Amino acid sequence: MRNYNINYIIYFYIFICLTLLFYNIAYIFYTKIREYVQEERSRRWQNELEHIWNEAECTDQVLQKHRRMLRRKLKKTDQLIAYNNVMEKYLGNSAVSDYLGRCYEDFLVLAQEYGSRDAMERAFFAYVISLYHSHIGTFSKQMVNILLRYMDNATVYCRENVLHALYAIGDAVAVEHAFMFLDNRGLYHSPKLISDGLMTYKGDKEELAWRLWTRCHMWNESLVIAVIQFVTQLDADFSGEFFRELQQEDTPLELRFAYIRYFQRHAKPELKSYLISCLEEYDLQNNSLAIAASTALGSYPGEDTVRALEKALKSRSWYVRKNSASSLMHIGIPEKELKQIYARSDRYGKEILEYVSGKQFDAV
């Protein structure tokens, strides 16, 4: 009886193994067939588009027939992927740009269609719009409104693609409304993703920066940080506004971090004493704001800066010591003076100087 039960277990195990084997074989065949079908779709679209781009062959009647096909076939995501695989290779060609401009209304219809799809399909269509916009021309407010609705019940990936589509369109009001949507819904979106995305904005970046700055104080902290990081990458002078915010004690710590990073990149000599006081005051309180100040001071050379950074080499915080040593290197003080600082430092200061510089010093 016992052997009989063991045989059944073995047979069951063999059945599971064979099932998995056949499943894997079937999946491999399915993947190969799907790839072949998709390549065939792309080939057909290539032939169709090359025919349309040929001015001698593309009569109004031919174009109208093609546009009807766009509206019918591109409702299917697989067809849109195949179509986009071809289009990406030709974007920038004058004939292609003219073609996209003439098919704008068809993309508007498709945008409405994809608005009722799931988040992944909406995300892909928004990505397509971000690619094609500069070759189509000016989008109507209707397209912008459709894209803004894509952000409702969306994934992070979908929201990111919609934002990039709005950046490509270059409509400052639309970008502002998108951020208001994120704030009203309490949605978190990485400040780094937002600030980097804003740098791809096709309109006047400085004008956009001022518009966002005047409105961002009503938004959540992550969006304010994104705006500050965006401004930091521009040449625009926000020093007066940022310094006023930085001096307010009720300004959240993360925002103060962002402001100090701005003044690291956009050095203002009149801020040196403030940054030194930040380093000395907040380090004594074991406040992490000293970490940002010790980095920013690398952009403010001078004897008073060197003295403050040398003192900070004795900080209890490893990050303050490390950033202070890096700032001393960035300032470019002479080798002889650096050796003197090394000689006056404690054990931790000496270790961090050697760590940052990558070499050993002989005390003088």
JOZI-V350308 format. One line per field, one symbol per residue. psi: psi as a letter, one per 20 degrees, with the letter a starting at -180 (. if undefined). A space follows every 10 residues. Layout:
BEGIN
psi = ???
END
This chain:
BEGIN
psi = gghghhghgg ggghggghgh ghggghhggg ggggggghhh ghgghggghh ghiohhhnrh ggghgghhhg hghihphhhh ggghhghhii phphhggggh hijghhhggh ghgihjrrhg hggghhgghh gigiigbpqr hggghghhhh iplrrggghg hgghghghhk ohgggghghh ggghikpppp hggghhhhij pibohggggh ghgiiiiirr hhhggggghg hhiriqojgg ghhghhiphj pqghghgggh hgighmpohi ighghghggg ghhhjkpihh gghhghiijm qrhhgggghg hiijqiphhg gghgghhghh hlqqgghhhg gghiqaghgg ghghgghjrq qpq.
END
